[in-house]
Amino acid sequence: MIFNSFVFLLFIFLFFSFWKLANKKDKSRWIYITIASFVFYGWWDWRFLFLIIGSGLIDFFAGKAIVKFPNYRKHFFILSLLGNIGSLAVFKYSSFFASIIDRGFFAAGIQINLQEQIPEFALIVPVGISFYTFQSMSYTIDIYRNRLSPVKNVFHFFAYLSMFPQLVAGPIIRAKDILGQLLQERKANAIQIWHGTKLVAYGFFQKTAIADNLSTIVNDAFSGKASFSSSEFWWITMLCFAFQIYFDFSGYSLIARGTAKWMGYHFKMNFNHPYLATSMKDFWSRWHISLSTWFRDYVYIPLGGSKNGKLNAHKNMWVTMIISGLWHGASFTFIIWGMVHAFFLSVERIFNGAKTFPKNRISDLLMFVLVLFQVLLAWVFFRANDVQQAIHIVGTLFLFTTESGIFSVYTAAILFLCLGILSELTYYLKCKSERVKNISKINWVEVFTVSFCVFSSIYFRGPEAAFIYFQF
């Protein structure tokens, strides 16, 4: 079930029809959220409900056992990690690593065809497996670190793990942020409902009106259907993809946060205008915040972070970014995407350490352009079908060739790109103004904006497509 579908609208209507009644008591609230979330997830493929239920039960009981049996706490913690990493290994990475092994043996003159021996069910990547697996892992990790107490009721745990607004594409919520909210009846007031409505409306606008319309030029380019091949065309394409993936994922996050607001819950911001960043470090503090902070807290810092010398800091960052790339997909293109970001982050850290550039508006503008350039280059590997295509595109970008007809063929996509950039700048200025003025009342400007977003989402609706991050 995807947000931009009639089925989801019907689901939301039915869910909130009984929400007030179910929300009065803890157990009924947890059970209702869990059942509704399982229906939401099972609508895609009910067979994979066993995976989220199975891995969830392992972490629920492992969390309790870590506290109850302190002498064996490490054993139960390892059991939890093996369960989570094992499910990812089987369903997301088995085919990828089997193909690598096959190629290795083939190069040595031995043919084993390990990839063909993988069961058919393991070749299907369950929707959202990387998201809910990381969410479940953080629960037991925090318990093991004595930063969280295990919950007593299994439905309390599953209400946290499977909460449908963020289940399949984030944000990745932490147990410490949501378990407490689930312990009490939370009634959304008029301002919260309106704030949630604004988030949902703008989220649908980002997804259906902008991201889906940008997909035309991007899909044509990477599938080879486009009749253009110049540097100019590929720079326009990469700019379109940069905003397509941003508005696609940001749109989902906004809809998730808005729906949670209607329920009375608060999810943290997942995107903070990343393309306004003036450094790569700044970019990663703004892009997919729930994932970047997850890797920071559970991978980078445990590896040693920036302690123990500059060389170790660079090494830890490279490991973290490579794992981040692999998290996104079982492909060398994603791994290289992570390595490209690691390279730019390393170079930036070296120059920052040398304090090469003065800090002023001109340097900020130059850094903004540089960061956008670096991010666009990295996106080539993220979107390319394979490494060979990515290398070819990167080479083409620096030929500085032009050709006529691009704007006439892809007029709509380029116009929606401009509309998307304009809406992002407007949204940024609005958020900045609200932080300064602390606006909490409904006004007619907001009513008009929400109406425009709803109208645009319907009237300018692009080709219907699932959210890009569903595949991760």
Secondary structure, DSSP 8 states (H G I E B T S, - for coil): --SSSHHHHHHHHHHHHHHHHHTTSHHHHHHHHHHHHHHHHHHHHGGGHHHHHHHHHHHHHHHHHHHH-GGGHHHHHHHHHHHHHHHHIIIIIHHHHHHHHHHHHHHTT----GGGGS-GGGGS--TTHHHHHHHHHHHHHHHHTTSS---S-HHHHHHHHS-GGGTTT-----HHHHTTGGGS-----HHHHHHHHHHHHHHHIIIIIIIHHHHHHHHHHHHT--S--SHHHHHHHHHHHHHHHHHHHHHHHHHHHHHHHHHT-----S---GGG-SSHHHHHTTSSHHHHHHHIIIIIHHHTTT-S-HHHHHHHHHHHHHHHHHHH-SSHHHHHHHHHHHHHHHHHHHHHHHT-S--SHHHHHHHHHHHHHHHHHHHHHHHSSSHHHHHHHHHHHTS----TTHHHHTHHHHHHHHHHHHHHHHHHHHHHHHHHHT--S--HHHHHHHHHHHHHHHHT--S----GGGG-
